[in-house]
Amino acid sequence: MWRTITVDDVDQDGDPDIIAGNLGLNCVYKVSAAEPMRVYSTDIDGNGIVDPVMFYYLKGADGVRKSFPAISRSLFAEQVPSIKKKFLLYKDYAVAGYDEIFKGKPKDAIKELYCDETRSCFFENTGNGKFVKHPLPTEAQFAPVNAIICDDIDKDGFKDLVLAGNEYQADVITGRYDACYGLFLKGTKDKTFIPVPPVKSGFIIDGDVRDMSLINLINGKRLLLAAVNNDSLRVFRIDK
């Protein structure tokens, strides 16, 4: 579910850290290390086309959380028509798990990927190839983060973060992920970030933002450029 990665010395200790944009928490997928989201892919119906199926944990009729397919029988059947024969009734499909969906398929023929984190995070480099995960503030989790700028924006000596994102290419049932209007996170000496309201920071951007870039002009001024999918380029002047 990771969408973008920026590498920079965030804490200015001489080694590169990682800031990673993710889907966020404002979604139906509630994941953890104990209950990850998984994608299994194999040619289910033998037509030469690989069929990916996403699973995530839901509470079953018995009250126990189990891993179920993330799509309905109808949507699944559009890709794999044989599912309608395997599960004649919707109630049968409603209780089907991995063993029922992939019955008869050897495990070595099924590719598995998993996701146990949907939050956008700062990964602090502590040396010797080790990183400590620090989830970004709640305001950074409202929508997918597609673009990250790491720089001392306000010239106070600490690296700040500028985030933007959203996702308009979601399926109709899910709807757009459009709760992000840009976010300025002010860096501090204790390696944390303080969200600054858009009305105060002046960074307000609407749309499906895909990328950003910080431009240094010859007169010492700086511009932040934001690329919005299927829309005009947005330009912000940094006064600091």
C-alpha positions as CSV (number, residue, x, y, z in Angstrom):
1,M,0.0,0.0,0.0
2,W,3.0,2.3,0.1
3,R,2.7,5.0,-2.5
4,T,5.8,7.2,-2.3
5,I,9.1,7.3,-0.6
6,T,11.4,10.3,0.1
7,V,15.0,9.8,1.5
8,D,16.5,12.7,3.5
9,D,18.4,13.3,6.7
10,V,15.3,14.3,8.6
11,D,17.0,14.5,12.0
12,Q,20.2,15.9,10.6
13,D,22.4,13.3,12.3
14,G,24.4,12.5,9.2
15,D,22.6,9.4,7.9
16,P,19.6,9.1,5.5
17,D,16.1,8.6,6.9
18,I,13.0,7.6,5.1
19,I,9.6,9.3,4.9
20,A,7.0,7.0,3.3
21,G,3.5,8.0,2.1
22,N,0.8,5.3,2.5
23,L,-3.0,4.8,2.1
24,G,-3.8,6.3,5.5
25,L,-6.3,5.3,8.1
26,N,-9.4,6.7,6.4
27,C,-10.2,3.5,4.6
28,V,-12.0,0.2,5.2
29,Y,-8.8,-1.8,5.6
30,K,-7.9,-2.1,9.3
31,V,-4.6,-3.9,9.4
32,S,-2.0,-4.9,12.0
33,A,0.9,-7.4,12.3
34,A,-1.6,-9.9,13.8
35,E,-4.3,-9.2,11.1
36,P,-2.6,-8.2,7.9
37,M,-4.2,-7.6,4.5
38,R,-3.0,-10.2,2.0
39,V,-3.1,-10.5,-1.8
40,Y,-2.9,-14.0,-3.3
41,S,-2.4,-14.3,-7.1
42,T,-2.6,-17.4,-9.3
43,D,-4.5,-18.6,-12.4
44,I,-7.6,-19.7,-10.7
45,D,-9.6,-20.9,-13.7
46,G,-6.8,-22.1,-16.0
47,N,-7.3,-19.5,-18.7
48,G,-3.7,-18.3,-18.7
49,I,-4.5,-15.0,-16.8
50,V,-3.3,-14.4,-13.3
51,D,-6.1,-13.6,-10.9
52,P,-5.2,-11.5,-7.8
53,V,-7.5,-11.7,-4.8
54,M,-7.2,-9.4,-1.8
55,F,-8.1,-10.7,1.7
56,Y,-8.6,-8.8,4.9
57,Y,-10.0,-9.5,8.4
58,L,-13.7,-9.2,9.1
59,K,-15.9,-10.4,11.9
60,G,-17.7,-13.6,10.9
61,A,-21.2,-14.7,11.9
62,D,-19.7,-16.4,15.0
63,G,-18.1,-13.2,16.2
64,V,-14.6,-14.3,15.4
65,R,-12.4,-12.1,13.1
66,K,-11.2,-14.1,10.0
67,S,-9.6,-13.4,6.7
68,F,-12.2,-13.1,3.9
69,P,-12.0,-12.0,0.2
70,A,-12.2,-8.2,-0.1
71,I,-14.5,-8.3,-3.1
72,S,-18.1,-9.5,-3.6
73,R,-19.0,-12.7,-5.4
74,S,-20.4,-10.6,-8.3
75,L,-17.2,-8.6,-8.8
76,F,-15.1,-11.8,-8.4
77,A,-17.2,-13.6,-11.1
78,E,-16.6,-10.8,-13.6
79,Q,-12.9,-11.8,-13.6
80,V,-13.4,-15.5,-12.8
81,P,-16.8,-16.8,-14.0
82,S,-16.2,-20.2,-12.5
83,I,-16.7,-18.7,-9.0
84,K,-20.4,-18.8,-9.7
85,K,-20.2,-22.6,-10.1
86,K,-18.0,-23.0,-7.1
87,F,-20.2,-20.9,-4.9
88,L,-23.8,-21.3,-6.1
89,L,-25.2,-19.2,-3.3
90,Y,-24.1,-15.8,-2.0
91,K,-24.3,-17.2,1.6
92,D,-21.8,-19.9,0.7
93,Y,-19.3,-17.3,-0.7
94,A,-19.9,-15.1,2.4
95,V,-18.2,-17.7,4.6
96,A,-15.5,-18.7,2.2
97,G,-11.8,-18.2,3.1
98,Y,-8.5,-18.9,1.6
99,D,-8.9,-22.7,1.6
100,E,-12.3,-22.6,-0.2
101,I,-11.3,-20.0,-2.8
102,F,-8.0,-21.7,-3.7
103,K,-9.1,-25.3,-3.2
104,G,-7.1,-27.7,-5.4
105,K,-4.3,-25.1,-6.0
106,P,-0.8,-26.1,-4.7
107,K,0.6,-23.4,-2.4
108,D,3.8,-23.1,-4.5
109,A,1.6,-21.9,-7.4
110,I,0.1,-19.0,-5.4
111,K,2.1,-15.8,-4.9
112,E,1.4,-14.1,-1.6
113,L,2.0,-10.4,-0.6
114,Y,0.9,-8.8,2.7
115,C,0.4,-5.4,4.2
116,D,0.3,-4.7,8.0
117,E,0.6,-0.9,7.9
118,T,-1.5,1.7,6.1
119,R,-0.2,4.8,8.0
120,S,2.2,7.2,6.5
121,C,5.4,7.1,8.5
122,F,8.9,8.5,9.2
123,F,11.5,5.8,9.5
124,E,14.4,7.0,11.7
125,N,17.8,5.6,10.7
126,T,19.5,4.4,14.0
127,G,22.5,2.9,12.2
128,N,23.7,-0.6,11.4
129,G,20.8,-1.0,8.9
130,K,18.1,-0.5,11.5
131,F,15.2,1.9,11.3
132,V,12.6,2.9,13.9
133,K,9.1,3.6,12.7
134,H,7.3,6.8,13.7
135,P,3.8,7.1,12.4
136,L,3.1,10.7,11.2
137,P,0.4,12.7,13.1
138,T,-3.3,11.9,12.6
139,E,-3.8,14.8,10.2
140,A,-1.4,13.0,7.8
141,Q,-3.6,9.9,7.8
142,F,-6.8,11.4,6.4
143,A,-6.0,10.3,2.8
144,P,-3.4,8.7,0.7
145,V,-0.1,10.5,0.6
146,N,1.4,10.6,-2.9
147,A,4.0,13.4,-2.7
148,I,6.4,14.5,0.1
149,I,8.8,17.4,0.4
150,C,11.4,17.3,3.2
151,D,13.2,20.6,3.7
152,D,13.6,23.4,6.3
153,I,10.7,25.3,4.9
154,D,10.4,27.9,7.7
155,K,14.1,28.3,8.2
156,D,14.2,27.5,11.9
157,G,17.0,24.9,11.6
158,F,14.8,21.8,11.6
159,K,13.5,19.8,8.6
160,D,9.8,20.1,7.9
161,L,7.5,18.0,5.8
162,V,5.0,19.0,3.2
163,L,2.5,16.4,2.2
164,A,-0.2,16.1,-0.5
165,G,-2.2,13.3,-2.1
166,N,-5.7,11.8,-2.5
167,E,-6.8,9.1,-4.9
168,Y,-9.6,9.6,-7.5
169,Q,-9.2,6.3,-9.3
170,A,-11.0,4.2,-6.7
171,D,-13.9,1.9,-7.5
172,V,-17.4,3.4,-7.4
173,I,-18.4,1.5,-4.3
174,T,-15.4,2.7,-2.3
175,G,-15.6,6.3,-3.7
176,R,-12.8,8.8,-3.9
177,Y,-10.1,9.2,-1.3
178,D,-10.3,13.1,-1.2
179,A,-9.9,14.2,2.4
180,C,-6.4,15.7,1.9
181,Y,-6.0,19.4,1.2
182,G,-2.3,19.5,1.7
183,L,-0.5,19.5,5.0
184,F,2.5,21.3,6.4
185,L,4.2,19.4,9.3
186,K,6.6,21.6,11.3
187,G,9.8,19.8,12.4
188,T,11.0,20.0,16.0
189,K,14.2,19.3,17.8
190,D,12.8,16.1,19.3
191,K,12.2,14.5,15.9
192,T,8.4,15.0,16.0
193,F,6.2,16.9,13.6
194,I,3.5,19.5,14.5
195,P,0.6,19.8,12.0
196,V,0.0,23.4,11.0
197,P,-3.6,24.2,9.9
198,P,-3.8,25.1,6.2
199,V,-5.3,28.5,6.9
200,K,-2.2,29.3,8.8
201,S,0.5,27.7,6.6
202,G,-1.1,28.9,3.4
203,F,-0.7,25.5,1.8
204,I,-4.1,24.5,0.6
205,I,-4.5,22.3,-2.4
206,D,-7.5,20.4,-3.8
207,G,-7.4,17.5,-6.3
208,D,-5.6,14.3,-7.0
209,V,-2.0,15.4,-6.3
210,R,0.6,13.1,-7.8
211,D,3.9,14.8,-7.3
212,M,5.6,17.9,-5.9
213,S,8.9,19.7,-6.3
214,L,10.8,22.5,-4.5
215,I,12.4,25.0,-6.9
216,N,15.2,27.4,-5.8
217,L,15.3,30.6,-7.8
218,I,18.4,32.6,-8.6
219,N,17.1,35.5,-6.5
220,G,17.0,33.2,-3.4
221,K,13.3,32.7,-3.4
222,R,11.7,29.3,-3.4
223,L,8.6,27.9,-5.2
224,L,6.8,24.7,-4.5
225,L,5.2,23.1,-7.6
226,A,2.4,20.6,-7.2
227,A,1.2,18.3,-10.1
228,V,-2.5,17.6,-9.9
229,N,-3.8,14.7,-12.1
230,N,-6.0,15.9,-15.0
231,D,-5.7,19.5,-13.7
232,S,-3.4,22.6,-13.8
233,L,0.0,22.9,-12.2
234,R,-0.2,24.6,-8.8
235,V,2.5,27.0,-7.7
236,F,3.1,28.2,-4.1
237,R,5.6,30.9,-3.1
238,I,7.6,30.3,0.1
239,D,8.2,33.6,1.8
240,K,10.7,32.4,4.4
